Amino acid sequence: MRRLCSALVVAGACARPDPLVLCHNANCTGKLRVHRDDTLDALRASLDIDVDGRPPFDGIEIDTVWHREQERCTFAHEVRDKASDAGEAAAVLADYLLASDRPSWNGDLFVLVIELKPGVGPDLEPHDGSEERLHAECALDLAATVMDAGAAAGVEIEVIADSSDAGLLREVARRARWADIPRRRLSADFGAPRPFTPDTPKLSDFAGVPLDVIEFHPGWLTDAHLEAFRSLDVDFVLWMFSATPELLAAIRTYDPEYVNTGEAELMRRWIER
């Protein structure tokens, strides 16, 4: 990983960044309506956007939540009683892949990010051991549905299992089905510090997890955090709700492999300008 720009180089002299663009929370139409995150309506609307006849994204993020009281795996950003099943989101993506001549901007690869949320109840109660296993199996079921559709459509699928819960990533990684995925990556999620969210992990929590990727919001972490991440042999996912000048500068500085954005069209036009 390299820096595209240093603090001493003017923006005009920097190389153009070329990250893979991901649709944040399956809701990337550019309208900041977070209540629509991880809903089927927003997912379908996001899959319909295009730039110059192509999808502006290279992949989609799907969040999964284990609902303890209902004993089911949901497509949701948090515990919601009326959330759709995770399998419904997988079916929408499968139909999209099978129906699209070009399902991603790059045309060859579709990135499926599955973020396994850590809480199982409204107060973010932690998973017990059996719930971790069930949640991991749910994520792999989702991946299998999308990968089968990708194989039928002739599209290569990369699967990223992402979580701020190291236990969930360990559970995914120890499953035989995970090892069978040709393009697979484990991602530690450092999305937001306290008090924005109570589930911010410590890097030491992921000891022994073979991480490939770290996801972070550069506006919510210190330079020291980011330098610690840069010392690891991992790629970066830089996430955002809205693109600001500071976040665009961070893309130039940190040269992430992926940008996970709620504004896929704007991000694509900025990259391709």
Secondary structure, DSSP 8 states (H G I E B T S, - for coil): ---S--TTS-GGGS-----EEEEGGG--BS---GGGTT-HHHHHHHHH--BTTB-S-SEEEEEEEEETTTTEEEESSS--TT-EEHHHHHHHHHHHHHH-SS-SSSSSEEEEEEEE-SBSSTT--B--HHHHHHHHHHHHHHHHHHHHHHHHHT-EEEEEEEES-HHHHHHHHTSHHHHT-SSEEEEEEE---TTT-TT---GGGGTT----EEEE-TTSS-HHHHHHHHTSS-EEEEEESS--HHHHHHHHHH--SEEEESBHHHHHHHHH-
